[in-house]
Amino acid sequence: MSLPAVIFEERLRIPSEAHRLAPFRLWCAGEEFPEVGRIDFLAGDIEVDMSPEDLHTHGTAKTEVAARLQLLVADPGRGEVFVDRARVVSSVADLSVEPDIVVVLGESLAAGRVRFVPAAKDPTRSSEIEGAPDLIVEIVSDSSEKKDLVRLPRLYAKAGVPELWTIDARGPKIRFSIDRLAGALYRRQDSDADGWTESPLLDLRCRLSRERTAWGSWRYRFEATGRG
């Protein structure tokens, strides 16, 4: 006998069988999967976040970093950059998530370390990124702090994601960190006194800063330069 579904906030029905990765993936591909919110599968747990993104501690920071990564990675033909609703799946880590930003390099696709999964309804389209993307960026929110800072890094490391960037812009001082996979765990890259941090993956020194606009909100600036 099947277990009853879980109803979340009267607007989201989670099938009981979705607490295993394969049925969760089928649910994601179905018509009943919601088009709003972020729903992640973390080693048997389903984490639902229906909260709207904060405009100036999440949304604008994500836009700035994604736009610069597009110039650094996609424009020169090194790979592709995805923002929101790009589902990353790893059977090794028992993981299915939609990170804030995902970077996939062409060399990893060629080597088979990651692949784009064809959609069930139209094989000419892609529905998932399977394997270990080269870079994932997560921006910390109040509603997902423990997930962003503790649970996801462990699972991304298990999946073999080479580099993880974390941004926390909620406080008076912005925090931008780059973690490089070393064995089974991430190792934090040191930042210098001016806020520059090395990205071994992109062979760049990176810095994220912000300043107040004339109307009082935050304007972010992501900089990248050669490691010299």
C-alpha positions in Angstrom: 0.0 0.0 0.0 1.4 3.4 -1.0 1.9 6.1 1.6 -0.1 9.3 1.4 1.3 12.3 -0.3 2.6 15.3 1.6 0.6 18.6 1.1 2.7 21.7 1.7 0.9 25.1 2.3 -2.2 23.7 0.5 -0.6 24.4 -2.9 2.1 21.8 -3.2 1.5 18.1 -3.3 4.6 15.9 -2.9 4.1 12.3 -3.8 5.1 9.8 -1.1 7.4 7.9 -3.5 9.4 11.1 -4.3 11.6 10.5 -1.3 13.8 8.4 -3.5 15.9 10.0 -6.3 14.5 8.2 -9.3 10.8 8.9 -8.5 11.7 12.4 -7.6 13.2 12.9 -11.0 10.1 11.6 -12.6 8.0 14.0 -10.5 10.2 16.9 -11.6 9.6 16.0 -15.3 5.8 15.7 -14.9 3.1 18.3 -15.3 2.3 18.4 -11.6 5.7 19.7 -10.6 5.3 23.4 -9.5 6.8 26.2 -11.7 7.5 28.4 -8.7 9.7 28.0 -5.6 12.8 25.9 -5.2 12.4 22.2 -4.4 15.6 20.2 -3.7 16.2 16.5 -3.1 19.0 16.1 -0.6 19.9 12.5 0.1 16.3 11.4 0.8 15.1 14.7 2.2 13.0 17.1 0.2 13.6 20.8 1.0 10.9 23.2 -0.2 11.5 27.0 -0.3 8.5 29.0 -1.6 9.8 32.3 -0.2 10.5 35.0 -2.7 14.1 36.1 -3.2 15.2 39.3 -1.5 15.7 41.7 -4.3 18.9 43.4 -3.1 20.7 40.7 -1.0 20.0 37.9 -3.5 18.5 38.9 -6.8 20.8 41.7 -7.9 23.9 39.9 -6.6 23.0 36.8 -8.6 22.4 38.9 -11.7 25.8 40.6 -11.5 27.8 37.4 -11.0 25.9 35.5 -13.7 26.3 38.3 -16.2 30.1 38.4 -15.6 30.4 34.7 -15.7 28.6 34.7 -19.1 31.3 37.1 -20.4 34.1 35.0 -18.9 32.9 31.5 -19.8 30.2 31.5 -22.5 31.3 34.3 -24.7 34.8 33.0 -25.3 33.4 29.5 -25.9 34.7 27.8 -22.8 31.3 26.5 -21.7 27.8 27.5 -20.6 26.2 29.4 -17.7 22.8 28.7 -16.2 20.7 30.8 -13.8 17.7 29.4 -11.9 15.6 26.4 -12.8 18.7 24.5 -14.1 18.4 21.2 -12.3 21.6 19.4 -11.3 21.3 15.7 -10.6 24.0 13.4 -9.1 23.2 9.7 -8.4 26.5 9.5 -6.6 25.5 12.1 -4.1 21.8 11.2 -4.1 21.1 14.8 -5.1 18.7 16.8 -7.3 18.9 20.6 -6.9 18.4 23.9 -8.6 21.4 26.1 -7.7 21.4 29.8 -8.1 24.1 29.7 -10.9 25.7 26.7 -12.6 28.8 26.6 -14.9 29.5 23.7 -17.2 32.8 23.7 -19.2 33.0 22.2 -22.6 36.0 20.1 -21.6 33.9 18.4 -18.9 31.1 17.6 -21.4 33.7 16.2 -23.8 35.2 14.0 -21.1 31.7 12.7 -20.0 32.0 14.1 -16.5 28.7 15.9 -17.0 25.9 15.7 -19.6 22.7 17.3 -20.5 19.8 14.9 -20.1 17.2 15.0 -22.9 13.7 15.9 -21.9 11.2 13.0 -22.0 8.7 14.8 -24.1 11.2 16.3 -26.6 14.7 14.7 -26.9 15.9 17.8 -28.7 15.6 19.7 -25.5 17.4 19.3 -22.1 15.8 18.8 -18.7 18.7 18.2 -16.3 22.4 18.6 -15.9 23.7 15.1 -14.8 27.0 14.6 -13.1 29.4 17.2 -11.7 29.1 20.7 -13.1 32.4 22.6 -12.9 31.2 25.5 -10.8 28.1 26.1 -8.6 27.2 29.5 -7.0 24.9 29.6 -4.0 23.6 32.8 -2.5 22.5 32.5 1.1 18.9 33.3 2.1 17.3 33.5 5.5 15.0 30.6 4.6 17.8 28.3 3.5 20.9 29.3 5.6 21.7 25.8 7.0 21.1 24.2 3.6 23.3 26.7 1.8 26.2 26.7 4.3 26.2 23.1 5.6 24.1 20.5 3.8 24.7 21.5 0.1 28.5 21.9 0.4 28.8 18.3 1.7 26.6 16.9 -1.1 28.3 19.0 -3.8 31.6 17.7 -2.6 30.3 14.1 -2.8 29.0 14.8 -6.3 32.5 15.9 -7.3 31.7 19.6 -8.1 35.3 21.1 -8.4 34.5 24.6 -7.3 31.8 26.1 -5.1 31.2 29.9 -4.6 29.1 31.1 -1.7 27.7 34.6 -1.4 26.1 36.0 1.8 25.0 39.6 1.3 22.5 39.8 4.2 24.7 41.6 6.7 26.5 44.9 6.7 29.5 43.3 5.1 29.2 41.1 2.0 30.8 37.7 2.2 32.2 36.0 -0.9 34.1 32.7 -0.7 35.5 30.3 -3.1 35.9 26.7 -2.1 38.0 24.2 -4.1 37.4 20.5 -3.9 40.4 18.7 -2.3 39.8 15.0 -2.0 36.3 14.5 -0.4 36.0 18.0 1.1 36.2 21.6 0.0 39.1 23.8 1.0 38.5 27.5 1.3 40.7 29.8 -0.9 42.3 32.6 1.1 41.4 36.2 0.3 43.8 39.0 0.4 43.4 42.3 2.2 41.7 43.8 -0.8 39.1 41.0 -1.0 40.6 39.2 -4.0 40.2 35.4 -4.0 41.7 32.9 -6.5 39.5 30.7 -8.6 41.7 27.8 -9.7 39.0 26.5 -12.0 38.8 29.7 -14.1 42.4 30.7 -13.5 41.3 34.1 -12.2 41.4 36.3 -9.2 37.9 37.4 -8.3 36.3 40.0 -6.1 32.7 40.9 -5.3 31.9 44.3 -3.8 28.9 46.6 -3.5 27.9 50.2 -3.0 24.7 52.1 -2.3 22.8 53.5 -5.2 21.4 57.1 -5.2 18.0 55.6 -4.1 19.4 53.5 -1.2 19.6 50.0 -2.6 22.7 47.9 -3.3 24.6 47.8 -6.6 27.0 44.9 -6.9 30.3 44.7 -8.8 32.0 41.5 -9.7 35.6 41.8 -10.9 37.9 39.2 -12.3 41.5 39.4 -13.4 44.4 37.1 -14.3 46.1 35.3 -11.4 49.4 36.9 -12.5 
